[in-house]
Every structure is written in structure tokens, then in C-alpha cells.
Amino acid sequence: MNAWMLKLLDMRLYKKVAVSDALVAVAVVAAAFIAARLVSAYMRRAFKDRLRKDNLEIAVKLINWIIMAVAVIYALGEIGFKFSGLMVAGGIAGVVIGFASQSIVGNLISGIFLMIERPIKIGDQVSINDFAGFVEDIRIISTTLRTFDGLFVRIPNEKVFTAPIVNYVNHVVRRIDYTVGIRYSDDADRAISVINRVIDDYPFALKYPEPVVFVETLGDNSVNIAVRIWAPVGEWYGAKKELLWRIKTELEHEGMEIPFPQQVVWFGNQLHTDPAAKV
């Protein structure tokens, strides 16, 4: 190595910290970043069939944080930082930052509790704060949703943790609710029998919990029949679309119609239509 390069490496940046020490610190952080990426890729490939996706992502993130934290601590030691003084300074800075960024700290703590409690998982269909869609990622500060119409929404974890969460897929079955109206002149018992036959013939309509079909209300224009059907959560959306159409077409095939809104007007006195009558 040339003498001038040795002299450059021995040059002091400040106090006892030489250029070589700074280069070592940078190299350690860079190597840790590359190592974290390689370890993440290996873990995703090696454990994709052994761990659930959400648990695997949490483990990958934890390993990344540990690798980078160790590298940064080592690099700081190489450039002369004394951790006794750093801890004091960090404590003071933590108090200042805590007051200045309470929402960030709240999001951080909420993110930890979300990972521990796990009310939602990556891939779940949920509704949070008037946003409904698929959980794309659960980060330490925020949670990302992909709405049903394809939009990405980032929600701070503090709001996720404190908001009511509707998880559409956390239970293995889900209920389908219909209200089917028939004319007052139609036979309600026969209509119920037809609907039950359609449900029995549909492969994804569960026998338990048992489906329920009954006259719920007598409306202004129709006799309203309530239909309650349970389906596997993975087949719920397709079953909801198909069953209603099958019920409609089968009722029409049996001569029963779904009435449209109408009004009958009664006059208290008979109208006089004699053209010779005086007005």
C-alpha cells in the first residue's frame, strides 16, 4: 500500500478517530444491511411452508432490527462513542423527543401490542375506521390496507389499536342475510318451501349452523321473508351472489313474483261522472 494511502487512513477526523475507523464503521453498517437482506430472503424461502405469513414477516422484521442494531452499536464504538455518555444524552433526547412526538411513540407502542394481540393478520379482510379491504402489511408504526376497489390506505397503528375492528375472515363461517318479498296473493308456506329447496341444493350452504327461512314482516307492498344462510368464509362472497339469483329465478318459475312498490288509493265518496250534472 502506498505511503500516502497509509497516511490518509491514519489521518485523524477528530480526537482519536482516524479515517480508517470511520471506514470500518461504514463498512460494518453496509455489511449488516446486506446481511439483513440475505437473511430475510433466506428466512422467507426456508420457512414459507412452516410459518404463517404474518408470523414469518414479524420474525423477519425482528431479525433485521437486531442485525442493524448490533451493527450500529459496533460502528459507534469504532468511531469513539462512549455509551455511558451516550445513554445520558439519549435519555435527555428521549424525553425531548417524547414530548415532541407523542403520536409517533403511541403508534410504536400500539404496533407492538398489535403484533402481540394479533386481532388482524396479513391477508385478512377487515374494516377499520370506515376503510374496508385486505391487510397488506403490519409495520411497527402503521398498518396498510388495500381496499376492495384497489386503493392503498395507510392507517397509524394508534388508530388501528383503538378503533373497532371488523374481521370478516377470522371465523371459519359467515352468515348470508336476505329479505325476499312476495305478493300477498302468493302462498308464503310454498315460497318458504321453494327457498329451502334452493338452499338444500346449493353445495356451499351449510347444514350446521342450520339455515333459517321465515316470514319476518308484513310490508306495505309485500310479505317479507327473512333468509339466513351460513357458508364457509372463503366461499361467502360467491355464495351471496349466486344464491339470491337462484332464489329469484326459482320463485318466478313457481309462479310467484317479487312485487314492486305500489299504492292503492280509495275515495270516500263516489265520483259523479254524469256530463249533465251541474258543477
TORKOL-4160 file (C-alpha; in steps of 0.2 Angstrom, whole numbers, padded with zeros to 4 digits, m for minus):
279
<pt num="1" X="0000" Y="0000" Z="0000"/>
<pt num="2" X="0007" Y="0017" Z="m0004"/>
<pt num="3" X="0013" Y="0028" Z="0009"/>
<pt num="4" X="0001" Y="0042" Z="0005"/>
<pt num="5" X="m0014" Y="0030" Z="0007"/>
<pt num="6" X="m0007" Y="0024" Z="0024"/>
<pt num="7" X="m0005" Y="0042" Z="0029"/>
<pt num="8" X="m0023" Y="0046" Z="0023"/>
<pt num="9" X="m0030" Y="0031" Z="0033"/>
<pt num="10" X="m0021" Y="0037" Z="0049"/>
<pt num="11" X="m0027" Y="0055" Z="0047"/>
<pt num="12" X="m0037" Y="0060" Z="0062"/>
<pt num="13" X="m0055" Y="0066" Z="0059"/>
<pt num="14" X="m0057" Y="0071" Z="0077"/>
<pt num="15" X="m0049" Y="0067" Z="0093"/>
<pt num="16" X="m0043" Y="0049" Z="0092"/>
<pt num="17" X="m0054" Y="0044" Z="0077"/>
<pt num="18" X="m0045" Y="0041" Z="0061"/>
<pt num="19" X="m0051" Y="0039" Z="0043"/>
<pt num="20" X="m0049" Y="0020" Z="0044"/>
<pt num="21" X="m0060" Y="0019" Z="0060"/>
<pt num="22" X="m0074" Y="0029" Z="0050"/>
<pt num="23" X="m0072" Y="0017" Z="0035"/>
<pt num="24" X="m0073" Y="0002" Z="0046"/>
<pt num="25" X="m0089" Y="0009" Z="0054"/>
<pt num="26" X="m0097" Y="0012" Z="0037"/>
<pt num="27" X="m0092" Y="m0005" Z="0031"/>
<pt num="28" X="m0099" Y="m0013" Z="0046"/>
<pt num="29" X="m0116" Y="m0004" Z="0043"/>
<pt num="30" X="m0116" Y="m0008" Z="0025"/>
<pt num="31" X="m0111" Y="m0026" Z="0028"/>
<pt num="32" X="m0125" Y="m0028" Z="0041"/>
<pt num="33" X="m0138" Y="m0020" Z="0029"/>
<pt num="34" X="m0133" Y="m0033" Z="0015"/>
<pt num="35" X="m0133" Y="m0047" Z="0028"/>
<pt num="36" X="m0150" Y="m0042" Z="0034"/>
<pt num="37" X="m0157" Y="m0043" Z="0016"/>
<pt num="38" X="m0149" Y="m0060" Z="0013"/>
<pt num="39" X="m0155" Y="m0067" Z="0030"/>
<pt num="40" X="m0173" Y="m0060" Z="0026"/>
<pt num="41" X="m0173" Y="m0069" Z="0009"/>
<pt num="42" X="m0167" Y="m0085" Z="0016"/>
<pt num="43" X="m0180" Y="m0085" Z="0030"/>
<pt num="44" X="m0194" Y="m0081" Z="0018"/>
<pt num="45" X="m0188" Y="m0096" Z="0007"/>
<pt num="46" X="m0184" Y="m0108" Z="0021"/>
<pt num="47" X="m0199" Y="m0105" Z="0032"/>
<pt num="48" X="m0213" Y="m0101" Z="0020"/>
<pt num="49" X="m0221" Y="m0118" Z="0022"/>
<pt num="50" X="m0218" Y="m0119" Z="0041"/>
<pt num="51" X="m0224" Y="m0102" Z="0047"/>
<pt num="52" X="m0240" Y="m0092" Z="0043"/>
<pt num="53" X="m0236" Y="m0077" Z="0033"/>
<pt num="54" X="m0239" Y="m0064" Z="0046"/>
<pt num="55" X="m0229" Y="m0073" Z="0059"/>
<pt num="56" X="m0215" Y="m0075" Z="0047"/>
<pt num="57" X="m0215" Y="m0056" Z="0042"/>
<pt num="58" X="m0214" Y="m0052" Z="0061"/>
<pt num="59" X="m0199" Y="m0063" Z="0063"/>
<pt num="60" X="m0190" Y="m0056" Z="0048"/>
<pt num="61" X="m0193" Y="m0039" Z="0054"/>
<pt num="62" X="m0186" Y="m0043" Z="0071"/>
<pt num="63" X="m0171" Y="m0051" Z="0065"/>
<pt num="64" X="m0167" Y="m0036" Z="0053"/>
<pt num="65" X="m0169" Y="m0024" Z="0068"/>
<pt num="66" X="m0157" Y="m0035" Z="0079"/>
<pt num="67" X="m0144" Y="m0036" Z="0065"/>
<pt num="68" X="m0144" Y="m0017" Z="0061"/>
<pt num="69" X="m0145" Y="m0013" Z="0080"/>
<pt num="70" X="m0129" Y="m0023" Z="0083"/>
<pt num="71" X="m0120" Y="m0016" Z="0068"/>
<pt num="72" X="m0124" Y="0002" Z="0073"/>
<pt num="73" X="m0118" Y="0000" Z="0091"/>
<pt num="74" X="m0102" Y="m0008" Z="0085"/>
<pt num="75" X="m0100" Y="0006" Z="0072"/>
<pt num="76" X="m0102" Y="0019" Z="0085"/>
<pt num="77" X="m0089" Y="0011" Z="0096"/>
<pt num="78" X="m0077" Y="0011" Z="0081"/>
<pt num="79" X="m0079" Y="0030" Z="0079"/>
<pt num="80" X="m0076" Y="0033" Z="0098"/>
<pt num="81" X="m0093" Y="0035" Z="0105"/>
<pt num="82" X="m0094" Y="0031" Z="0124"/>
<pt num="83" X="m0110" Y="0023" Z="0128"/>
<pt num="84" X="m0111" Y="0029" Z="0146"/>
<pt num="85" X="m0112" Y="0047" Z="0140"/>
<pt num="86" X="m0122" Y="0042" Z="0125"/>
<pt num="87" X="m0135" Y="0034" Z="0137"/>
<pt num="88" X="m0137" Y="0050" Z="0147"/>
<pt num="89" X="m0138" Y="0060" Z="0131"/>
<pt num="90" X="m0151" Y="0048" Z="0124"/>
<pt num="91" X="m0161" Y="0049" Z="0140"/>
<pt num="92" X="m0162" Y="0068" Z="0139"/>
<pt num="93" X="m0165" Y="0067" Z="0120"/>
<pt num="94" X="m0179" Y="0054" Z="0123"/>
<pt num="95" X="m0188" Y="0065" Z="0135"/>
<pt num="96" X="m0187" Y="0079" Z="0122"/>
<pt num="97" X="m0192" Y="0068" Z="0108"/>
<pt num="98" X="m0206" Y="0060" Z="0118"/>
<pt num="99" X="m0215" Y="0077" Z="0121"/>
<pt num="100" X="m0212" Y="0082" Z="0103"/>
<pt num="101" X="m0218" Y="0066" Z="0095"/>
<pt num="102" X="m0231" Y="0058" Z="0107"/>
<pt num="103" X="m0241" Y="0052" Z="0092"/>
<pt num="104" X="m0226" Y="0043" Z="0085"/>
<pt num="105" X="m0222" Y="0034" Z="0102"/>
<pt num="106" X="m0241" Y="0030" Z="0103"/>
<pt num="107" X="m0240" Y="0022" Z="0086"/>
<pt num="108" X="m0225" Y="0012" Z="0090"/>
<pt num="109" X="m0232" Y="0005" Z="0106"/>
<pt num="110" X="m0248" Y="0002" Z="0098"/>
<pt num="111" X="m0239" Y="m0008" Z="0084"/>
<pt num="112" X="m0230" Y="m0019" Z="0097"/>
<pt num="113" X="m0247" Y="m0023" Z="0105"/>
<pt num="114" X="m0255" Y="m0026" Z="0088"/>
<pt num="115" X="m0241" Y="m0039" Z="0085"/>
<pt num="116" X="m0244" Y="m0047" Z="0102"/>
<pt num="117" X="m0263" Y="m0047" Z="0102"/>
<pt num="118" X="m0264" Y="m0051" Z="0083"/>
<pt num="119" X="m0283" Y="m0045" Z="0081"/>
<pt num="120" X="m0278" Y="m0044" Z="0062"/>
<pt num="121" X="m0266" Y="m0054" Z="0051"/>
<pt num="122" X="m0259" Y="m0050" Z="0034"/>
<pt num="123" X="m0271" Y="m0056" Z="0021"/>
<pt num="124" X="m0287" Y="m0054" Z="0032"/>
<pt num="125" X="m0302" Y="m0044" Z="0025"/>
<pt num="126" X="m0306" Y="m0031" Z="0038"/>
<pt num="127" X="m0315" Y="m0015" Z="0041"/>
<pt num="128" X="m0305" Y="m0001" Z="0051"/>
<pt num="129" X="m0310" Y="0017" Z="0053"/>
<pt num="130" X="m0323" Y="0016" Z="0038"/>
<pt num="131" X="m0309" Y="0008" Z="0027"/>
<pt num="132" X="m0313" Y="m0010" Z="0021"/>
<pt num="133" X="m0301" Y="m0021" Z="0012"/>
<pt num="134" X="m0286" Y="m0033" Z="0013"/>
<pt num="135" X="m0272" Y="m0031" Z="0026"/>
<pt num="136" X="m0256" Y="m0029" Z="0016"/>
<pt num="137" X="m0244" Y="m0026" Z="0029"/>
<pt num="138" X="m0242" Y="m0023" Z="0048"/>
<pt num="139" X="m0227" Y="m0012" Z="0052"/>
<pt num="140" X="m0221" Y="m0005" Z="0068"/>
<pt num="141" X="m0228" Y="0012" Z="0065"/>
<pt num="142" X="m0243" Y="0010" Z="0053"/>
<pt num="143" X="m0254" Y="m0003" Z="0045"/>
<pt num="144" X="m0258" Y="m0004" Z="0026"/>
<pt num="145" X="m0274" Y="m0009" Z="0019"/>
<pt num="146" X="m0278" Y="m0012" Z="0000"/>
<pt num="147" X="m0297" Y="m0008" Z="m0001"/>
<pt num="148" X="m0309" Y="m0018" Z="m0012"/>
<pt num="149" X="m0308" Y="m0005" Z="m0026"/>
<pt num="150" X="m0289" Y="m0006" Z="m0026"/>
<pt num="151" X="m0283" Y="0009" Z="m0016"/>
<pt num="152" X="m0269" Y="0008" Z="m0003"/>
<pt num="153" X="m0273" Y="0016" Z="0014"/>
<pt num="154" X="m0260" Y="0019" Z="0027"/>
<pt num="155" X="m0268" Y="0019" Z="0045"/>
<pt num="156" X="m0257" Y="0024" Z="0060"/>
<pt num="157" X="m0256" Y="0010" Z="0072"/>
<pt num="158" X="m0263" Y="0020" Z="0087"/>
<pt num="159" X="m0279" Y="0022" Z="0077"/>
<pt num="160" X="m0280" Y="0004" Z="0072"/>
<pt num="161" X="m0277" Y="m0002" Z="0090"/>
<pt num="162" X="m0290" Y="0009" Z="0097"/>
<pt num="163" X="m0303" Y="0008" Z="0084"/>
<pt num="164" X="m0317" Y="m0006" Z="0082"/>
<pt num="165" X="m0310" Y="m0019" Z="0070"/>
<pt num="166" X="m0322" Y="m0030" Z="0060"/>
<pt num="167" X="m0313" Y="m0045" Z="0054"/>
<pt num="168" X="m0323" Y="m0054" Z="0040"/>
<pt num="169" X="m0312" Y="m0069" Z="0039"/>
<pt num="170" X="m0307" Y="m0073" Z="0057"/>
<pt num="171" X="m0321" Y="m0085" Z="0059"/>
<pt num="172" X="m0322" Y="m0101" Z="0048"/>
<pt num="173" X="m0341" Y="m0097" Z="0043"/>
<pt num="174" X="m0351" Y="m0082" Z="0039"/>
<pt num="175" X="m0369" Y="m0079" Z="0038"/>
<pt num="176" X="m0379" Y="m0073" Z="0022"/>
<pt num="177" X="m0394" Y="m0062" Z="0025"/>
<pt num="178" X="m0408" Y="m0059" Z="0013"/>
<pt num="179" X="m0425" Y="m0051" Z="0014"/>
<pt num="180" X="m0436" Y="m0058" Z="0000"/>
<pt num="181" X="m0453" Y="m0051" Z="m0004"/>
<pt num="182" X="m0468" Y="m0060" Z="m0011"/>
<pt num="183" X="m0486" Y="m0054" Z="m0016"/>
<pt num="184" X="m0499" Y="m0055" Z="m0003"/>
<pt num="185" X="m0509" Y="m0066" Z="m0015"/>
<pt num="186" X="m0494" Y="m0079" Z="m0016"/>
<pt num="187" X="m0493" Y="m0094" Z="m0004"/>
<pt num="188" X="m0480" Y="m0089" Z="0009"/>
<pt num="189" X="m0478" Y="m0108" Z="0015"/>
<pt num="190" X="m0475" Y="m0113" Z="m0003"/>
<pt num="191" X="m0462" Y="m0099" Z="m0005"/>
<pt num="192" X="m0453" Y="m0104" Z="0010"/>
<pt num="193" X="m0453" Y="m0122" Z="0004"/>
<pt num="194" X="m0445" Y="m0116" Z="m0013"/>
<pt num="195" X="m0432" Y="m0106" Z="m0004"/>
<pt num="196" X="m0427" Y="m0121" Z="0007"/>
<pt num="197" X="m0426" Y="m0132" Z="m0008"/>
<pt num="198" X="m0414" Y="m0120" Z="m0017"/>
<pt num="199" X="m0403" Y="m0119" Z="m0001"/>
<pt num="200" X="m0403" Y="m0138" Z="0001"/>
<pt num="201" X="m0397" Y="m0140" Z="m0017"/>
<pt num="202" X="m0383" Y="m0127" Z="m0016"/>
<pt num="203" X="m0366" Y="m0135" Z="m0011"/>
<pt num="204" X="m0359" Y="m0122" Z="0000"/>
<pt num="205" X="m0374" Y="m0119" Z="0010"/>
<pt num="206" X="m0370" Y="m0127" Z="0027"/>
<pt num="207" X="m0382" Y="m0139" Z="0036"/>
<pt num="208" X="m0374" Y="m0133" Z="0053"/>
<pt num="209" X="m0377" Y="m0119" Z="0058"/>
<pt num="210" X="m0394" Y="m0123" Z="0051"/>
<pt num="211" X="m0402" Y="m0111" Z="0038"/>
<pt num="212" X="m0417" Y="m0102" Z="0044"/>
<pt num="213" X="m0432" Y="m0096" Z="0032"/>
<pt num="214" X="m0447" Y="m0087" Z="0040"/>
<pt num="215" X="m0460" Y="m0073" Z="0037"/>
<pt num="216" X="m0452" Y="m0058" Z="0045"/>
<pt num="217" X="m0463" Y="m0043" Z="0042"/>
<pt num="218" X="m0479" Y="m0039" Z="0033"/>
<pt num="219" X="m0474" Y="m0024" Z="0022"/>
<pt num="220" X="m0484" Y="m0011" Z="0013"/>
<pt num="221" X="m0482" Y="m0020" Z="m0003"/>
<pt num="222" X="m0476" Y="m0037" Z="0001"/>
<pt num="223" X="m0474" Y="m0051" Z="0013"/>
<pt num="224" X="m0456" Y="m0051" Z="0018"/>
<pt num="225" X="m0447" Y="m0067" Z="0020"/>
<pt num="226" X="m0431" Y="m0067" Z="0030"/>
<pt num="227" X="m0417" Y="m0079" Z="0024"/>
<pt num="228" X="m0402" Y="m0084" Z="0035"/>
<pt num="229" X="m0389" Y="m0095" Z="0027"/>
<pt num="230" X="m0372" Y="m0100" Z="0034"/>
<pt num="231" X="m0357" Y="m0103" Z="0021"/>
<pt num="232" X="m0338" Y="m0106" Z="0023"/>
<pt num="233" X="m0330" Y="m0089" Z="0024"/>
<pt num="234" X="m0319" Y="m0092" Z="0009"/>
<pt num="235" X="m0335" Y="m0096" Z="m0002"/>
<pt num="236" X="m0346" Y="m0082" Z="0006"/>
<pt num="237" X="m0345" Y="m0069" Z="m0007"/>
<pt num="238" X="m0348" Y="m0081" Z="m0022"/>
<pt num="239" X="m0362" Y="m0089" Z="m0012"/>
<pt num="240" X="m0370" Y="m0072" Z="m0008"/>
<pt num="241" X="m0371" Y="m0068" Z="m0026"/>
<pt num="242" X="m0377" Y="m0084" Z="m0033"/>
<pt num="243" X="m0390" Y="m0089" Z="m0020"/>
<pt num="244" X="m0400" Y="m0074" Z="m0022"/>
<pt num="245" X="m0402" Y="m0076" Z="m0041"/>
<pt num="246" X="m0406" Y="m0094" Z="m0039"/>
<pt num="247" X="m0420" Y="m0090" Z="m0026"/>
<pt num="248" X="m0427" Y="m0076" Z="m0038"/>
<pt num="249" X="m0427" Y="m0087" Z="m0053"/>
<pt num="250" X="m0435" Y="m0102" Z="m0044"/>
<pt num="251" X="m0449" Y="m0092" Z="m0036"/>
<pt num="252" X="m0453" Y="m0085" Z="m0053"/>
<pt num="253" X="m0453" Y="m0102" Z="m0061"/>
<pt num="254" X="m0466" Y="m0107" Z="m0047"/>
<pt num="255" X="m0477" Y="m0093" Z="m0052"/>
<pt num="256" X="m0473" Y="m0081" Z="m0038"/>
<pt num="257" X="m0467" Y="m0063" Z="m0041"/>
<pt num="258" X="m0457" Y="m0051" Z="m0031"/>
<pt num="259" X="m0468" Y="m0036" Z="m0031"/>
<pt num="260" X="m0463" Y="m0018" Z="m0034"/>
<pt num="261" X="m0469" Y="m0003" Z="m0023"/>
<pt num="262" X="m0487" Y="0002" Z="m0027"/>
<pt num="263" X="m0501" Y="0012" Z="m0019"/>
<pt num="264" X="m0520" Y="0009" Z="m0019"/>
<pt num="265" X="m0530" Y="0025" Z="m0017"/>
<pt num="266" X="m0548" Y="0024" Z="m0010"/>
<pt num="267" X="m0560" Y="0038" Z="m0012"/>
<pt num="268" X="m0573" Y="0041" Z="0002"/>
<pt num="269" X="m0587" Y="0046" Z="m0010"/>
<pt num="270" X="m0592" Y="0040" Z="m0027"/>
<pt num="271" X="m0586" Y="0052" Z="m0041"/>
<pt num="272" X="m0601" Y="0060" Z="m0051"/>
<pt num="273" X="m0597" Y="0057" Z="m0070"/>
<pt num="274" X="m0614" Y="0062" Z="m0077"/>
<pt num="275" X="m0609" Y="0076" Z="m0090"/>
<pt num="276" X="m0626" Y="0084" Z="m0087"/>
<pt num="277" X="m0623" Y="0086" Z="m0069"/>
<pt num="278" X="m0620" Y="0104" Z="m0064"/>
<pt num="279" X="m0604" Y="0109" Z="m0056"/>
